[in-house]
Amino acid sequence: MITAFGHVGHCVSDLARARRFYEGLLGFTYERELTVPDDMVTTLLDVEAPANLTAVYLRLDGLVLELLHFDRPVGLPPPRRRFDEPGLTHLSLRVSDLAAVARQVEAYGGEVLPGTPAPDRVLMIRDPDGQRVELVAARG
């Protein structure tokens, strides 16, 4: 029987940049960091050695975000996933001052997506690696 939500894993290309975005802009706090042994990574995650995987765990309220970084050369970046493709589509976070966060997104390496129908209540952004994050104005 499931007793609680564990975490969400997010693979990032630059760990420092991702931490700056999620901690500095969105208010996550650093919880812990670990280096994962290659034999575990190659078996469980179907990744070729050497993986050189570092996992950083960030917390925001009850949500734990695991930033996964493979310190090795990578090929071309994958194409951006469409919202209607199978898999996780976005994170959704409530923010106390949506306008203030929106003004800072680009300074933290993110992108505000145009076309949000109610930008005073909800805003869709991308993090530095292209992951969609929905920001919802907290009801006050």
TIDO-198398 format. One record per residue: chain; residue in three letters; z, y, x of N, C-alpha, C in turn. Coordinates in nm, 4 decimals. Last residue first. Layout:
TIDO-198398
{pt "A" "ala" {Z Y X} {Z Y X} {Z Y X}}
...
//
This chain:
TIDO-198398
{pt "A" "gly" {-0.2222 3.4393 -0.5597} {-0.0982 3.5078 -0.5281} {-0.0274 3.5662 -0.6406}}
{pt "A" "arg" {-0.4045 3.1696 -0.4385} {-0.3649 3.2471 -0.5566} {-0.2305 3.3105 -0.5300}}
{pt "A" "ala" {-0.6035 3.1941 -0.1517} {-0.4809 3.1440 -0.2141} {-0.4470 3.2322 -0.3328}}
{pt "A" "ala" {-0.9461 3.1456 -0.1329} {-0.8389 3.2448 -0.1417} {-0.7198 3.1845 -0.2146}}
{pt "A" "val" {-1.0730 2.8991 0.0765} {-1.0450 2.9363 -0.0620} {-0.9287 3.0343 -0.0623}}
{pt "A" "leu" {-1.3264 2.7948 0.2821} {-1.2055 2.8768 0.2768} {-1.1883 2.9258 0.1334}}
{pt "A" "glu" {-1.4603 2.5062 0.4118} {-1.4531 2.5898 0.2924} {-1.3200 2.6636 0.2940}}
{pt "A" "val" {-1.6530 2.4312 0.6824} {-1.5145 2.4524 0.6411} {-1.5185 2.5479 0.5223}}
{pt "A" "arg" {-1.8801 2.2155 0.8472} {-1.8512 2.3073 0.7370} {-1.7012 2.3101 0.7071}}
{pt "A" "gln" {-1.9500 2.2080 1.1900} {-1.8769 2.1452 1.0795} {-1.8479 2.2491 0.9715}}
{pt "A" "gly" {-2.0647 2.3273 1.4134} {-2.1445 2.3154 1.2922} {-2.0758 2.2489 1.1744}}
{pt "A" "asp" {-1.9057 2.3776 1.6263} {-1.9907 2.2588 1.6343} {-2.0705 2.2347 1.5069}}
{pt "A" "pro" {-1.7581 2.6054 1.5502} {-1.8517 2.6152 1.6626} {-1.9430 2.4935 1.6805}}
{pt "A" "asp" {-1.7770 2.5723 1.1854} {-1.7025 2.5864 1.3104} {-1.8022 2.5898 1.4263}}
{pt "A" "arg" {-1.9021 2.7635 0.9160} {-1.9201 2.6515 1.0084} {-1.8342 2.6786 1.1308}}
{pt "A" "ile" {-1.7935 2.8386 0.5768} {-1.8216 2.8746 0.7156} {-1.8543 2.7468 0.7929}}
{pt "A" "met" {-1.7838 2.9666 0.2552} {-1.8178 2.8500 0.3360} {-1.8554 2.9001 0.4751}}
{pt "A" "leu" {-1.5352 3.0941 0.0444} {-1.6332 3.1226 0.1487} {-1.6579 2.9946 0.2275}}
{pt "A" "val" {-1.4000 3.2343 -0.2520} {-1.4329 3.1157 -0.1724} {-1.5442 3.1509 -0.0740}}
{pt "A" "arg" {-1.3393 3.4920 -0.3456} {-1.2530 3.3789 -0.3816} {-1.2767 3.2547 -0.2967}}
{pt "A" "asp" {-1.5238 3.6719 -0.2635} {-1.3865 3.7215 -0.2690} {-1.2874 3.6092 -0.3031}}
{pt "A" "pro" {-1.7687 3.5426 -0.2869} {-1.7095 3.5566 -0.1537} {-1.5691 3.6155 -0.1522}}
{pt "A" "ala" {-1.9079 3.3606 -0.4858} {-1.7854 3.4379 -0.5107} {-1.7124 3.4594 -0.3788}}
{pt "A" "pro" {-2.1391 3.2282 -0.3900} {-2.1449 3.3058 -0.5136} {-2.0221 3.3922 -0.5417}}
{pt "A" "thr" {-2.2659 3.2466 -0.0675} {-2.1492 3.2054 -0.1451} {-2.1443 3.2906 -0.2716}}
{pt "A" "gly" {-2.4775 3.3272 0.0957} {-2.5058 3.2731 -0.0364} {-2.3872 3.2231 -0.1152}}
{pt "A" "pro" {-2.4320 3.2293 0.4426} {-2.4694 3.3225 0.3360} {-2.4834 3.2499 0.2020}}
{pt "A" "leu" {-2.1547 3.1270 0.6285} {-2.2779 3.0856 0.5620} {-2.3090 3.1805 0.4474}}
{pt "A" "val" {-2.0426 3.2436 0.9302} {-2.0239 3.2574 0.7861} {-2.1565 3.2212 0.7206}}
{pt "A" "glu" {-1.9536 3.0570 1.2125} {-2.0628 3.1211 1.1394} {-2.0256 3.1270 0.9916}}
{pt "A" "gly" {-1.7571 3.0786 1.5178} {-1.8052 3.0180 1.3944} {-1.9164 3.0986 1.3307}}
{pt "A" "gly" {-1.6367 3.2006 1.7335} {-1.7459 3.1069 1.7584} {-1.8012 3.0385 1.6358}}
{pt "A" "tyr" {-1.4589 3.3958 1.6767} {-1.4025 3.2677 1.7187} {-1.5098 3.1600 1.7343}}
{pt "A" "ala" {-1.6178 3.5965 1.5821} {-1.5464 3.6211 1.7079} {-1.4844 3.4929 1.7630}}
{pt "A" "glu" {-1.6937 3.4903 1.3330} {-1.7908 3.4946 1.4433} {-1.7234 3.5178 1.5778}}
{pt "A" "val" {-1.4471 3.5214 1.1831} {-1.5117 3.3914 1.2051} {-1.6047 3.3935 1.3259}}
{pt "A" "gln" {-1.3296 3.7610 1.1100} {-1.3036 3.7095 1.2445} {-1.3808 3.5818 1.2796}}
{pt "A" "arg" {-1.3853 3.8184 0.8458} {-1.4259 3.9168 0.9473} {-1.4128 3.8621 1.0891}}
{pt "A" "ala" {-1.2601 3.6034 0.7172} {-1.4065 3.6117 0.7198} {-1.4553 3.7077 0.8276}}
{pt "A" "val" {-0.9906 3.6763 0.7370} {-1.0395 3.5592 0.8105} {-1.1911 3.5668 0.8245}}
{pt "A" "ala" {-0.9922 3.9005 0.5655} {-0.9518 3.9147 0.7061} {-1.0020 3.7975 0.7897}}
{pt "A" "ala" {-1.0693 3.7863 0.3200} {-1.1526 3.8891 0.3831} {-1.1196 3.9038 0.5312}}
{pt "A" "leu" {-0.8542 3.6103 0.2614} {-0.9893 3.5594 0.2846} {-1.0765 3.6606 0.3579}}
{pt "A" "asp" {-0.5500 3.5664 0.3166} {-0.6335 3.6867 0.3213} {-0.7747 3.6460 0.3611}}
{pt "A" "ser" {-0.4507 3.3061 0.2901} {-0.3821 3.4151 0.2204} {-0.4654 3.5425 0.2162}}
{pt "A" "val" {-0.6454 3.0151 0.2181} {-0.6070 3.1230 0.3094} {-0.5475 3.2383 0.2298}}
{pt "A" "arg" {-0.6893 2.6678 0.2101} {-0.6499 2.7885 0.1370} {-0.6027 2.8919 0.2381}}
{pt "A" "leu" {-0.9684 2.4685 0.3042} {-0.8394 2.5278 0.3386} {-0.8130 2.6493 0.2508}}
{pt "A" "ser" {-1.1491 2.1780 0.3383} {-1.1218 2.2905 0.2501} {-0.9801 2.3392 0.2774}}
{pt "A" "leu" {-1.4134 2.0414 0.5295} {-1.2695 2.0599 0.5131} {-1.2530 2.1771 0.4176}}
{pt "A" "his" {-1.6979 1.8384 0.4301} {-1.6320 1.9620 0.4707} {-1.4805 1.9473 0.4650}}
{pt "A" "thr" {-1.8127 1.5789 0.4059} {-1.8961 1.6986 0.3993} {-1.8278 1.8238 0.4530}}
{pt "A" "leu" {-1.8320 1.2470 0.5197} {-1.7471 1.3632 0.4931} {-1.8317 1.4895 0.5003}}
{pt "A" "gly" {-2.1070 1.0618 0.3686} {-2.0109 1.0943 0.4739} {-1.9275 1.2145 0.4349}}
{pt "A" "pro" {-2.4506 1.0988 0.2713} {-2.3229 1.0265 0.2700} {-2.2358 1.0621 0.3901}}
{pt "A" "glu" {-2.5795 1.4269 0.1996} {-2.5872 1.3015 0.2740} {-2.4510 1.2327 0.2718}}
{pt "A" "asp" {-2.5649 1.6778 0.0886} {-2.5854 1.5655 -0.0034} {-2.6036 1.4315 0.0679}}
{pt "A" "phe" {-2.5453 1.8571 0.2938} {-2.4270 1.8377 0.2106} {-2.4404 1.7160 0.1194}}
{pt "A" "arg" {-2.6906 1.7401 0.5979} {-2.6996 1.8087 0.4698} {-2.5782 1.7720 0.3857}}
{pt "A" "arg" {-2.6023 1.7832 0.9372} {-2.6029 1.7015 0.8164} {-2.6145 1.7902 0.6938}}
{pt "A" "arg" {-2.8085 1.8958 1.1953} {-2.7010 1.9279 1.1010} {-2.7152 1.8423 0.9763}}
{pt "A" "pro" {-2.8870 1.6555 1.4495} {-2.9277 1.7517 1.3460} {-2.8108 1.7768 1.2518}}
{pt "A" "pro" {-2.6908 1.6510 1.7537} {-2.7467 1.5860 1.6346} {-2.7918 1.6908 1.5339}}
{pt "A" "pro" {-2.8035 1.7879 2.0655} {-2.7083 1.7874 1.9543} {-2.7720 1.7204 1.8326}}
{pt "A" "leu" {-2.9233 1.5626 2.3180} {-2.9452 1.6743 2.2273} {-2.8425 1.6706 2.1151}}
{pt "A" "gly" {-2.6633 1.3994 2.5001} {-2.8029 1.4313 2.4740} {-2.8142 1.5550 2.3868}}
{pt "A" "val" {-2.3991 1.4712 2.7333} {-2.4494 1.4242 2.6037} {-2.5949 1.4643 2.5895}}
{pt "A" "pro" {-2.1782 1.3847 2.9971} {-2.3035 1.4466 2.9511} {-2.3471 1.3863 2.8178}}
{pt "A" "arg" {-1.8309 1.3896 2.9012} {-1.9446 1.3286 2.9696} {-2.0705 1.3983 2.9213}}
{pt "A" "asp" {-1.5672 1.3621 2.7443} {-1.6006 1.4425 2.8621} {-1.7073 1.3712 2.9445}}
{pt "A" "phe" {-1.5383 1.3825 2.4129} {-1.5861 1.2882 2.5134} {-1.6362 1.3700 2.6313}}
{pt "A" "his" {-1.2838 1.4666 2.1945} {-1.3780 1.5189 2.2933} {-1.4091 1.4119 2.3971}}
{pt "A" "leu" {-1.1662 1.5230 1.8763} {-1.2074 1.4193 1.9704} {-1.3109 1.4768 2.0655}}
{pt "A" "leu" {-0.8998 1.6417 1.7016} {-1.0195 1.6848 1.7731} {-1.0484 1.5814 1.8805}}
{pt "A" "glu" {-0.7626 1.5723 1.4047} {-0.7757 1.5132 1.5375} {-0.9080 1.5602 1.5970}}
{pt "A" "leu" {-0.5489 1.7344 1.1956} {-0.6877 1.7332 1.2398} {-0.6907 1.6810 1.3824}}
{pt "A" "val" {-0.3390 1.6780 0.9320} {-0.3519 1.6629 1.0769} {-0.5000 1.6489 1.1078}}
{pt "A" "leu" {-0.1787 1.8497 0.6723} {-0.3062 1.8010 0.7262} {-0.3006 1.7927 0.8779}}
{pt "A" "gly" {0.0451 1.9707 0.5690} {0.0429 1.8248 0.5740} {-0.0834 1.7657 0.6330}}
{pt "A" "asp" {0.0199 2.2501 0.7687} {0.0947 2.1937 0.6555} {0.0939 2.0415 0.6684}}
{pt "A" "leu" {-0.1713 2.1526 1.0173} {-0.1631 2.2657 0.9252} {-0.1025 2.2110 0.7968}}
{pt "A" "arg" {-0.1987 2.0456 1.3550} {-0.1391 2.0318 1.2214} {-0.1448 2.1648 1.1466}}
{pt "A" "leu" {-0.3921 1.8550 1.5842} {-0.3495 1.9852 1.5342} {-0.2980 1.9670 1.3922}}
{pt "A" "tyr" {-0.4328 1.6575 1.8633} {-0.3896 1.6581 1.7237} {-0.3344 1.7960 1.6893}}
{pt "A" "val" {-0.6916 1.5564 2.0661} {-0.5903 1.6596 2.0449} {-0.5607 1.6639 1.8957}}
{pt "A" "ala" {-0.8062 1.3158 2.2847} {-0.7798 1.3459 2.1445} {-0.6670 1.4480 2.1375}}
{pt "A" "thr" {-1.0599 1.2413 2.5098} {-0.9335 1.3112 2.4897} {-0.9220 1.3422 2.3413}}
{pt "A" "leu" {-1.2432 0.9926 2.6714} {-1.2041 1.0523 2.5442} {-1.0657 1.1149 2.5512}}
{pt "A" "asn" {-1.4318 0.8651 2.8493} {-1.3529 0.9828 2.8870} {-1.3085 1.0611 2.7635}}
{pt "A" "ala" {-1.6202 0.6587 2.8467} {-1.6076 0.7465 2.7300} {-1.5347 0.8754 2.7641}}
{pt "A" "pro" {-1.8600 0.5147 3.0587} {-1.7253 0.5687 3.0439} {-1.7205 0.6695 2.9293}}
{pt "A" "ala" {-1.9103 0.3037 2.7717} {-1.8249 0.3498 2.8820} {-1.9120 0.4198 2.9855}}
{pt "A" "glu" {-2.0234 0.3798 2.4391} {-2.0455 0.3244 2.5725} {-1.9492 0.3850 2.6741}}
{pt "A" "val" {-1.8547 0.3053 2.1388} {-1.9019 0.4081 2.2309} {-1.9160 0.3448 2.3686}}
{pt "A" "asp" {-1.7188 0.1895 1.9170} {-1.8587 0.1591 1.9452} {-1.9236 0.2686 2.0303}}
{pt "A" "leu" {-1.4509 0.2116 1.8742} {-1.5346 0.3221 1.8283} {-1.6827 0.3023 1.8549}}
{pt "A" "leu" {-1.3298 -0.0237 1.9748} {-1.3006 0.0239 1.8397} {-1.4008 0.1255 1.7865}}
{pt "A" "thr" {-1.4530 -0.0583 2.2361} {-1.4401 -0.1656 2.1376} {-1.4261 -0.1114 1.9958}}
{pt "A" "thr" {-1.4444 0.1871 2.3663} {-1.5713 0.1149 2.3577} {-1.5661 0.0058 2.2515}}
{pt "A" "val" {-1.1708 0.2567 2.3406} {-1.2760 0.3392 2.2810} {-1.4037 0.2589 2.2622}}
{pt "A" "met" {-1.0361 0.0627 2.4880} {-1.0053 0.0789 2.3466} {-1.1182 0.1537 2.2760}}
{pt "A" "asp" {-1.1422 0.1039 2.7403} {-1.1602 -0.0268 2.6765} {-1.1301 -0.0207 2.5268}}
{pt "A" "asp" {-1.0654 0.3731 2.8034} {-1.2043 0.3387 2.7738} {-1.2203 0.2052 2.7025}}
{pt "A" "pro" {-0.7729 0.5122 2.6515} {-0.8339 0.4213 2.7490} {-0.9744 0.3782 2.7059}}
{pt "A" "val" {-0.7470 0.8529 2.5742} {-0.7614 0.7188 2.5186} {-0.8303 0.6289 2.6213}}
{pt "A" "thr" {-0.5055 1.0878 2.6217} {-0.6280 1.0346 2.6785} {-0.6357 0.8888 2.6349}}
{pt "A" "leu" {-0.3706 1.3220 2.3845} {-0.3678 1.1961 2.4579} {-0.5058 1.1616 2.5109}}
{pt "A" "glu" {-0.1487 1.5656 2.2565} {-0.2771 1.5339 2.3192} {-0.2640 1.4001 2.3892}}
{pt "A" "arg" {-0.0037 1.7322 1.9685} {-0.0005 1.6463 2.0870} {-0.1419 1.6206 2.1362}}
{pt "A" "glu" {-0.0058 1.9791 1.8177} {0.0978 1.8774 1.8010} {0.1093 1.7882 1.9241}}
{pt "A" "tyr" {-0.0736 2.3165 1.7583} {-0.0884 2.2033 1.8496} {0.0270 2.1071 1.8296}}
{pt "A" "thr" {-0.1536 2.4317 1.4329} {-0.0644 2.4312 1.5489} {-0.0839 2.3024 1.6273}}
{pt "A" "phe" {-0.3935 2.6421 1.2662} {-0.3411 2.5096 1.3004} {-0.2480 2.5233 1.4206}}
{pt "A" "gly" {-0.5107 2.8897 1.2012} {-0.3661 2.8739 1.1961} {-0.3109 2.7347 1.2183}}
{pt "A" "leu" {-0.7745 2.9700 1.2220} {-0.7324 2.9038 1.0987} {-0.5847 2.8668 1.0929}}
{pt "A" "leu" {-0.8025 3.1048 1.4723} {-0.8565 3.1598 1.3479} {-0.7896 3.1008 1.2240}}
{pt "A" "gly" {-0.6499 2.9561 1.6637} {-0.6510 3.1019 1.6609} {-0.6960 3.1609 1.5289}}
{pt "A" "glu" {-0.6917 2.6802 1.5978} {-0.5575 2.7362 1.6152} {-0.5589 2.8875 1.5954}}
{pt "A" "tyr" {-0.9711 2.6551 1.5628} {-0.8786 2.5992 1.4639} {-0.7368 2.6541 1.4766}}
{pt "A" "phe" {-1.0761 2.8031 1.7872} {-1.1206 2.8251 1.6498} {-1.0143 2.7792 1.5495}}
{pt "A" "arg" {-0.9441 2.6918 2.0087} {-0.9365 2.8364 1.9843} {-0.9721 2.8670 1.8385}}
{pt "A" "arg" {-1.0275 2.4264 1.9875} {-0.8858 2.4603 1.9709} {-0.8699 2.6089 1.9397}}
{pt "A" "ala" {-1.3008 2.4590 2.0426} {-1.2581 2.4083 1.9120} {-1.1117 2.4419 1.8860}}
{pt "A" "arg" {-1.2886 2.5478 2.3087} {-1.3505 2.6325 2.2061} {-1.3055 2.5894 2.0663}}
{pt "A" "ala" {-1.1702 2.3246 2.4323} {-1.1034 2.4553 2.4371} {-1.1569 2.5474 2.3276}}
{pt "A" "leu" {-1.3649 2.1219 2.3818} {-1.2286 2.1117 2.3295} {-1.1574 2.2467 2.3268}}
{pt "A" "asp" {-1.6768 2.1012 2.2833} {-1.5982 2.1825 2.3761} {-1.4565 2.1917 2.3195}}
{pt "A" "ser" {-1.7760 1.9327 2.0899} {-1.8451 1.9380 2.2188} {-1.7669 2.0142 2.3250}}
{pt "A" "val" {-1.5877 1.7034 1.8844} {-1.6268 1.8383 1.9254} {-1.6897 1.8358 2.0641}}
{pt "A" "cys" {-1.5254 1.5124 1.5998} {-1.5782 1.5108 1.7361} {-1.6316 1.6497 1.7712}}
{pt "A" "his" {-1.2471 1.4719 1.4125} {-1.3628 1.5612 1.4247} {-1.4063 1.5644 1.5707}}
{pt "A" "gly" {-1.0541 1.2893 1.1772} {-1.1078 1.3011 1.3124} {-1.2348 1.3838 1.3133}}
{pt "A" "val" {-0.7654 1.3471 0.9936} {-0.9112 1.3521 0.9897} {-0.9581 1.3705 1.1327}}
{pt "A" "his" {-0.4780 1.1354 0.9211} {-0.5451 1.2482 0.9844} {-0.6951 1.2392 0.9595}}
{pt "A" "gly" {-0.3108 1.0097 0.6900} {-0.2868 1.0152 0.8344} {-0.3474 1.1379 0.8997}}
{pt "A" "phe" {-0.1329 1.0229 0.3872} {-0.2580 1.0546 0.4548} {-0.2278 1.0688 0.6032}}
{pt "A" "ala" {0.0810 0.7492 0.2885} {0.0554 0.8894 0.3227} {-0.0823 0.9024 0.3857}}
{pt "A" "thr" {0.0890 0.4868 0.2014} {0.2075 0.5701 0.1784} {0.1842 0.7176 0.2084}}
{pt "A" "ile" {-0.0866 0.2169 0.0583} {-0.0944 0.3431 0.1321} {0.0282 0.4273 0.0986}}
{pt "A" "met" {0.0000 -0.1183 0.0840} {0.0000 0.0000 0.0000} {0.0000 0.1243 0.0883}}
//
